[in-house]
């Protein structure tokens, strides 16, 4: 029955959501383990073994998004809202003006987000953390190798497929889960939307397990969180997330970045960074005014 756990506490909803996600992780681990055993005779599946099999690698990435993010979001929506899945994404309809505003907001944020990546790349852990540093570097290099494989395409059709699998699908799945569920429950829990946006952005960035890009992904999560909070419609944050992913995919077009040092552009603090950040704030203010005007006109 839809909405069976509607009146349960936000903490319980977060716990149940986490358990459903964990079940998704187990399912994906089983699938990839069996695949690794079938292909390589090893249950300890390593995605880097598939760098020469890009189609299969993309399929696995898509399955992970669906099983770990999209399906748990739909299940949780059915459990926590009387209107079932539709309650996850519904607002008062999608406005083309606000949709374009979300896209513009994310486009204007790219220089600022890029600069936070530069800041992140210059953060050094203490010498006593050498084991952690080596693990992070190894993990980041593996992620970079997989990214290179995923974004390699030889035709326009291949690019369109990548846009769907690498830009659109993760944007939908991650926004449904992080903003559609987590941010809402943290907001109910702390009764403060700003705290909820901040905590959700930290979790959103940390769950990617790419610590050399923690800061840019955190600020991306903050912007997406405010897009959802101000607009009240999840599709606008999905549009913003897709825009960011699309820019990242386009930036990788034709590039083969083999080292971590070359993977993050070196953007120094400048007037451009300030203008980019202030432009995002201005766009969020404009979106709030447009949303308010559209609400009054109904």
N, C-alpha and C positions, 0 to 999 in steps of 0.2 A: 504494500500500500504506500503510495507516495506520501512523503512527509511524516513517516513513522517516528522519526527522531527530531521533529521540528522544535520541540520545547526543551530539548536537552541543552546542557551548558556548552558554551563555546569550546571549553577545554576538552569535553567529551567528543565533540565533533572533530576537533583537530586530531585527537588520539585515533578515532575511528578512521579518519582520512589517511593518517599515517600508516595504519595497519593495512588498509586496502592498497596503498602505494607499495608497502613492503611485500605484500603478496604479489604485486606486479613485478617487482624486482626479482623475486624468487622464480616466477614464471619465465622471465627473460633469461635468467641465469640457467635454468633448465634447458631452454631452447638453444642458447648459445653453447652450452656444455655438450649437448647431443650433437650439435653441428660440428663443434671442434673434434669430438670423438669420431664422427663420420668422415670428416675431411682430413684430419691430421693425427687421429688415434690418440688424442689427448683431451680429457674432459676440462682441463684448465684452459679455456678458450682465450686466445689473445687476438683482439681485433686487428693488431698490426700485421698478423699473418695474412690478412686479406687485402693488403694494400694493392695487390695486383688484380684483385677481383672487386672492382669498384661497384658493380651492380649489386652484388651480394652484400657488400658493406653498406650501401645505401638502404637496401631492404632491411638489414638488421637495425640500422639507426631509426628507420621509420617504425618498425615493430616496437622498439624501445619507447618511442614517443607515444604511440597508441596505447601500449599496455601499462606504462608507468604513469602517464599524465592524463591522457584523454579518457580512458575507461574508468579509472578511479574518480575522475571529475564527474562523469555521468552517473556513476553509482552513488556518489555522495549527494549529488543534486536530487536524485530520486529519494534518498533517505531523509534529507534535511529540508526539502521544500515541498509543499502540497501540490504545486504546479509541475512537479517532477523536473525533467531536464531543462525545460524552457525557462524555468526560474533562474537558472545559472546565467543566462546570457541576455535576458529580456530587459528592456528599459521602456522608453516611450517611443520606440521606433528609432531607426538609424537616420540621422540627418547627414546629407551629403556635405553640407558646409562644415559640420563638426568632424566628419570623417577626414576631409581634406585638411582641416586644421590639425588633427592628430598627426597626419603624415608630415605636414610642414614643421610641426613642433619637433618631431624626431629628426627630420633632416637638419634643422638648425642646431640640434644638440651634438651633431657628430664631431665637430671640432673640439668642443669641451670634453666629450667622452674620450676622444683620442688623446687629449692631454692628460687625463686621469690615468690612461694606460701607460703613458710615459712616466708619470710619477710612480705608479705601481712597479714598473720595471726597475726602478732605481732603489726600491726598498730592499735592504740587505738584512738577513737574519744574523743573529750573533754567531760567532765562530763555534761556540759550543753546540750549536744546532746543526752541525755539519751533516748528520744523518738525515734530518728533515729536509735540509737544502738539497741534498742529492736526490732524495725521493721526489721532491717537487720538480726539480729539473728533469728527471727521467719521465715523470708523468706528463709534464708540459710538452716535452719533445715527442712523446708518443701521440699526444693529442694533436700536435702540429702535423705530424706525419699523416694521421688519419684525415685531418682537415684538408691537407693537400690532395689526398686521394679522393675525398668526397667532392671537392670543387673542381676536379679535372673533367672537362667536357670538350668534345671535339666538334660539336655542331650546335646550331641554334635550338634544335629540338632537345638536345641534352641539357642546354641551359634552362629551358622551360621546365623540364623535369626536375632539375635541381632547385628551381625557384619553389616548386610545390613541395618537394620532399625536405629541403634544407631550410627554406625561409618561411613558407606558409604553415606547414604542419606543426613544427615546433612552436611557432607563434601562437597558434590556436591552443595546443596542448598546455603550454606553460602558462598562458594567461588564464585559461580556465581554472587551472590548479592554484597558481600563486595569488593572482588578484581575485579570481572568481570565488575561491574558497578561503584560502589562508588569510588574506587581507580582511575579508569580511569577519571571520571568526576572531581574529586578533582585535579588530575594531570593537566587536561586541564585548570581548573579554576586558580590554583596558579602557573602554569607553572613550577612546581618543584615536581618531583616524590617523593622525600624524605619527603616533607611536606605532600603529599597525602597519603603516606604509614603510616605516624605517625597519621594523623587525622582519617584515616580509621580504624587503629588498636584501637584507643580510642573508636570509635563508635561500632566496633565489640565487644569489651569487655563490654562496658556499656549496650548494648542491651540484654545481657544475664541476667541482673539484679541479678548477683551473685557477690556482692562486696567483699566478703572475698577471692575471686579468681580473682579479677580484674587484678592484676599485671601479673600473669602467662598467662592469656588469652590475655592481651595486648601484651606481648612479643611474644606469639604465633602468633598474628596478624601481628606483625612486620616481623617475619621470613617468614610467608606466603606471605606478601606483597612484600618482596624482591625476593622471589622465582618467583613470577609472573613477577615482573619488569625485573629481569635479564633474565629469560627464554623467556618471551613474549608469553607464552602459559599457559592458565588457568589450563590445566590438571595436570601440575606439582605441582601447589599449592593445587589442589584437592588431589593429591597423598600424599602430605605432611600432609594435614589436616586429611585425612583418617588414616594415620600412627599414628598421635597423638591420635585420637579417639580410635583406636584399642588398643594402649598401655593402655589408661585409662580404656577401657572395660576389658582388660586382668587383669589389676591391681585390679579391683573390683571382679574378679572371686573368688567365694567362700567366699567373705568378707561380713560382715553385720555391717557396720560402723554406729552405732546408735547415736554417738555424734559428734558435730562439731570439738571438740578438736582432735579426732582420725581420722578425715577425711583427714587431710592434713599432710603428712609426715614431720617430723622435720629435715630439712637438713641444717646443719651449713655451713657457708662460708668456703671453703677449696680449695685446689689445683684442686680438681675434678670439682668444679664449674667453675673455670677459664678455665680449659682444655675444658670443655663442651662448654662454650661460644666461645672460640677461634676456636674450631673445626667447629662450625657453620659458623663463618666468613670465615674460610679456605674453607669450602665446597661451600659457595656461590661464592667465588672467582673462584674455580675450575669449577663450573657450568657456570660462565660467560665466561671462557676460552674455555670450551668445546662447548658452544653455538656459540661462535665466530668462532671456527674452523669448526664447521658443516655448518655454514652460508657461509663461504668462499669456502667450498668444493662443494656447490651446483652450 
